Amino acid sequence: MSTTATTGEAQGLSQIDSELRQHIDFRALLFRACLGEHECTVGDITLRALRLNDDNESWRQATIYWDPIDGIGVQNGAQNDEIDFDERLEIRFASAQTVAKVWYSDLFHSEDRRYGSFATDRVEGEPEDAEIAGMTMIAAGQEINTDTYSAQDRLPWAPFNQEVSARFEENGDLRRRVIIQDDLVTVLAPSGTGDQEDLLLQNEIGKIDKEKKAIFEGTETFEIDLAGILTEFHGTNLFAFGTNNYEQVQSVADNETELNNLRLVAERKRQTIQMSNGEVGVDLSDATGLDGLDFFAPFDASNDFSIAGIVLADQEG
């Protein structure tokens, strides 16, 4: 099974809209029923959001995010609207399908300068300073192929959603920032007061109390999943404005006119000012007999993204 990623910019940023118009477009208003749900079924598609437990092995239910600009993500992670490193979005089809293409959104490169994530991108075969999306194909109830895909477009001069509507704030979905660099894990969190700078909480990977080091001499050593280090930061403060954009979408969730307007403005922006929303279209070859797809963010990367839509081969033409 092979996969290739297309470059959305070279073929026009509005290609995503023309291709998904007759296919599974998660930005369509049909999928607003998923907003705030753990699991939802729309037509022949079922979506489920999951979050990794503290044991780094089992998963618990999470909450689906939706909006008509980006599509589907998972709520309450480091980014309140996107799929983060400890989250997973499962998509299942009512019957086995051949998937021709997957469209991502919110995948950018060149964001290190803005977000301070230098040297954190270590996914083999993928470029540095690029957001990375992971996808696993499911057939006959089994994982048959996993691959990663990197951003194609630069981080724009302003957030795309702000260009669509002034109701959205820059970083209006940021709840906590996690940076992993060399032997140090850094979490950017709010101070808790309006007149103090944000907090940088740090935890050194592999730090051992020198007085207790002798206890472990001669014993077998094991690799430890770095995700476990992040449990040190559970319970830290969240940025209050990290739920603002969700609240704005929720406030108009029952207003089809408002939602359609957001969708149409976003489409027009792609056509007129050529501003990217991090769209990446991934063509899949021989992706046949699939029960569904699982989406995840690789740990060793700048990782948060949304799912905009899917093209099924038997829907083409």
N, C-alpha and C positions, 0 to 999 in steps of 0.2 A: 504494500500500500504506500503510495507516494503522495506528497503534498507540495504545493508551491504557493508562494505568496505573491500577489500582484501589488504593483505600486499604484495606489489610488490617485496620487497627484498627477501622474503622467496621463491618465485617462480621464481626468476631470473629477473634481470633488463631488459633483452631483451624480456621478455614476451610481452611487449607493442608492439614491432615491429612485432612479429609473429601473434598477435591477430588482429592488425589493417591492416595487409597487404591485407586482402580480405574485409575490411570494410571501414567505413568512417574515413579516416586518414587525419586530417587537416594539417599535415606536408607535405602531398603530393603536388607535383608541380601544380596540378590542382587549388589549392587554392591560388596560388600566385596572381591570378587575384583580390583577395580581398585586397591586400596590398594598403593602402592609400584610400580605399573607405569607404563610410558611410554604404552602403548596397551592397551586391553582392549575386548572385545566381550561384551556381555551381551544375549542374545536378538537382537533386531533393531537394537540400538543399539551404536555404536562410539564410544569416547571416546579422545581423544589430548591430552596436555599438551605445551606448547611454551614455550620461553623465548627472549627476544630476544638475539641475539649482540651483541658489542661494536660491530659495524659499524652497528647500529641499523636494519638492513634484512633480514637473514636470521634464520632461526629454527633452534634446535636442540631436541632432545628434552628434556623435563623429566619430572617424576614426579607422578603423580596422587595427590591426597589424598582420603580418604573417611572419613566417620564417620556413625553413624545419627542424629545430631542436626542437623548442618548440611547434609550432602550431599557434593557434589563440589567440590574446589578443586585448587590446584597447590602442591606442596611446594617448600620451600627458597628462597622469595622473602623479601621483607621480613616478610610473615606466612607462617608455615610451612604454614598450612592453607587459605589463601584465594587468589583470583586477584588478583595485584598488577599494577601498571602495565606491567611488562616481561614479562608472562606471557599465555598464551592457552590456552583450553580449546576444543577442537573436538569437536563432537558430530555424528555422521553416522547417517542412517537407512538401513536396507537397501533401502527403496524410497521414492519421493517421498511426502511427507506434507503434510497441512494442520495447522498448529500453531494451537491455539486459545488457549493460555495458557502462560506461563513463570512459574515460582515461583523467586524469589531468597531467600536468607537472608543474615544478617550485613550487611545494609545499614541504617545508622543515620544520623540527623542529631543535631546538638547535641553532637558529640564534640570540638570544638575545644578546649574548656576542659580536657578530660582529657588530650589528646594533643598539644597545642601546635601545631595545624595552622592557625592563624589566617591568613586571606587567601590560602589556597592553592587555593581552589575557584574556577576560572575557566572552567568548561565553559559555553558559550553556551546559554542557555535553561534552565539548571538552577540551583537555589538554592545559595547559599553555605552552608557548614557542614553539608553533607550528603554522604554517600558516594554515588558515582555508578557505575553498572554500564553497560557497553557491550555491545551485541549486534549481530551481522551475520547476515543471512539468506543462505543459499546455495541456489541453484537452478540446475540444469544445469551445475554446476561453477563458477558465477560468483557473485560478491557482488552482490546485487540491492538490498539496503537495510541501512543501519546507523543505529542510534538509541541514545540513552542514557536511563537511567531512574534516578530519585533515590529516596532513602530516604523512608519514610513515618513511621517510629516513632523516638522519642527513644532515645538510648543509655540503657539501664536502669541502676539503681543498682548492679548487680553483673553480671558476665558470666553469660549464660544458661546456659552449659555448667557453670559452678560450681554453679548452682542444681540442675542435674540430678544431678551427682555431685561429691563432694568430691575425687575423684581428679584433676579438672582444676584448673589453677592460673590465676589472673588473669595475663594477658599470657603464658600458657604457650605461645603460638604466635608471639610477637614475636621476630624475629631481628635486625631492624635497622629504624630509623625514618627515613624520608626526608621532609624538609619543603622545599618549594620556595616561596619568598616573595620577590616583587619580583626583585631581581638577585642573590639569595643562595640557594644550595643548602646545606641543613644536614642532616647525617646524625648521628643519635643512635646511638652504638655503645658497647659495654661497655669499661671501662677495662682489663680483663684481670686485675684483682685485686679481691678482695672488700672491701677497705677504702678504695677510692677511688670517687669519683662517676663516673657515666657520662660518656663523652666526647662533646662536640659538635664535629664536624668540619665546617668550612665552606669553600665554594669560591664565589668571586664570578663570576657570569656576565658574560662579555664583558670581563674584566679584561685590559688590554694593558700590556706593559712600555713606559713612556713613552720610553725611549731607542730603542726599536725601532719606535715608532709611525710615524715618518717613512717607513719602508720601504713602508708600505701606502698612502701618499698618492696619490690619483689612480687607484687600482685599483678594479675593480668589487667590490662587496660581495655577500655571499650570506647568506640566512637559514640558521641551523644548528639542527637538532633539539635541543631542550634535553636529550633523553635522553642525548646524547653527553656532557654534563657529568658525568653520574653515573658514567662510567667512571673518574673521578678517585678514586672511593671503593671500587672493586672491591678486594677483599683486606682490607678492614677487618674487625675482629673482629665476630663474631656473638654475640648473647645466648645463653648456654648453656641457659637455661630455655626458649628458643624451640622446642625439640623435645620438651618434656615431654608436651604433650597428645597429640602423635603417638605417642609411646612408650606412653602409657596405652591408646590405642586399639589399637595393634599388639599389646599384651600380651594383649588379649582377643579378637583378630581371629578366632580359631578357636573361640570359646566363644559359641554362638548364644544361650544363656540370658542371658549378660551383655550381649550386644549388644541383644537384644530388650528387656531391662530398661531400658537407657539410652534406647531409642526410646520406650518406653511412658511412662517418667517425664517425658520431654520433652513428650510429647503431653498428659499430665495437667497439667503446669505451665502450658501455654498455656490450658487450660480453667479452671483453678482460681485462679491468682494473676494472670492476665492480664499476664504478663511477656513482653515481645517478644524474639524472636531475630532481629529485623531482617527479618521476612518481608515481601516485596513481590510481589504477584501482578500480572502484566502481561497484560491481554487483548490479543490480536492479531486484527485483522480482515483478511481477504483474504490471509492468509499461506499461500498454497496452492502445491503443487508443490515443496515444499522438500526438498532433499537433506540439509540439516542446519543447524546454528547454530554460530557462533563467538562466544565470550564473551571480553571483554577489559575492562581497567580504563583509563579515560581518564587521560592523563598529568597534566593540570592539575586534579587533584581529590584529595580524600582517598579513596583508591581501594583497597579490598580487599573481596571478597564471595565468597559460595558459590552454587552452583546446587543448588536443592532438588528441582526436578522439572519435568516438561513434561506438558501436557495436549494430546493429539492429537484433532482434531475427530472423526475416524472411530471414536474409542474412547468418545465420550460416549453417555450414555443407558443 
